[in-house]
Amino acid sequence: MEFDDLMAERSYKQMQVYGRSKLANILFTTELAKRLAGTGVTANSLHPGSVSTGYARDGDTTGFLAWGIKVYAPFSLTPERGARTTVYLCSSPTWRE
């Protein structure tokens, strides 16, 4: 995590910025879970898998990334199927520890 350039103003690389945003989510959730320890409230982070959300359909990606997304698109989950992971995590008593 580059705390001195959180907005990627010096160097913007799509996948690096995306990866950092996901790392920030995990770091935030880890800290939140620590702060909530013993309260009966659980904080979780998850990756639902590759979900076809419409990203890269309006020209916001270029080059190899755009090509890779098009090639992988047939294997991506629909938004409805991608939501199942989140719904399961929120509703299953297994993950409330």
C-alpha positions in Angstrom: 0.0 0.0 0.0 1.5 3.3 -1.0 0.1 5.7 1.7 2.0 8.6 0.2 0.1 8.3 -3.1 -3.3 6.9 -2.3 -4.9 8.6 -5.2 -2.3 7.2 -7.7 -1.5 10.6 -8.9 2.2 9.8 -9.7 1.5 6.6 -11.5 -1.9 5.2 -12.5 -2.0 1.5 -13.4 -5.5 0.0 -13.5 -4.8 -3.3 -11.9 -2.4 -1.9 -9.3 -5.0 0.6 -8.2 -7.7 -2.0 -8.2 -5.5 -4.4 -6.1 -4.8 -1.6 -3.6 -8.4 -0.9 -3.2 -9.1 -4.5 -2.4 -6.2 -4.6 0.0 -7.6 -1.5 1.7 -10.9 -3.3 2.1 -9.2 -6.2 3.8 -7.1 -4.0 6.0 -10.1 -2.0 7.1 -12.1 -5.2 7.8 -9.2 -6.7 9.8 -9.0 -3.6 12.0 -12.7 -3.4 12.4 -12.9 -7.1 13.5 -10.2 -6.4 16.1 -12.1 -3.4 17.4 -15.4 -5.4 17.5 -13.8 -8.4 19.3 -16.0 -9.6 22.1 -19.0 -7.5 21.1 -20.9 -10.3 19.2 -20.6 -8.4 16.0 -18.6 -10.0 13.2 -16.7 -8.1 10.4 -15.9 -10.1 7.2 -14.4 -9.5 3.8 -14.8 -11.8 0.9 -14.1 -12.2 -2.8 -17.3 -13.3 -4.7 -15.3 -14.6 -7.7 -15.2 -13.1 -11.1 -18.5 -11.3 -11.6 -19.7 -9.8 -14.9 -20.6 -6.3 -13.6 -20.3 -4.3 -16.8 -16.8 -3.2 -16.0 -14.8 -2.5 -19.2 -17.9 -2.3 -21.4 -17.8 1.5 -21.8 -14.1 1.9 -22.8 -12.7 2.3 -19.3 -10.0 -0.3 -20.0 -7.5 -0.7 -22.8 -4.8 -3.0 -24.0 -4.2 -6.4 -22.5 -6.6 -5.8 -19.6 -9.5 -5.1 -22.0 -8.6 -8.2 -24.0 -8.3 -10.4 -20.9 -11.7 -9.2 -19.6 -13.4 -10.1 -23.0 -11.7 -13.5 -23.1 -12.7 -14.3 -19.5 -16.3 -12.9 -19.8 -17.9 -16.2 -20.7 -16.6 -17.7 -17.5 -17.7 -14.9 -15.2 -20.6 -15.2 -12.8 -23.8 -13.3 -13.4 -24.4 -10.5 -10.8 -27.1 -12.7 -9.3 -24.8 -15.7 -8.9 -22.0 -13.5 -7.7 -24.2 -12.1 -4.9 -24.8 -15.6 -3.5 -21.4 -15.6 -1.7 -22.3 -12.3 0.0 -25.8 -13.4 0.9 -24.4 -16.7 2.3 -21.8 -14.9 4.4 -24.3 -12.5 5.8 -26.9 -15.1 6.6 -25.0 -18.2 7.7 -24.5 -18.7 11.5 -21.2 -20.5 10.6 -19.3 -17.2 10.1 -20.5 -15.5 13.3 -17.7 -16.1 15.6 
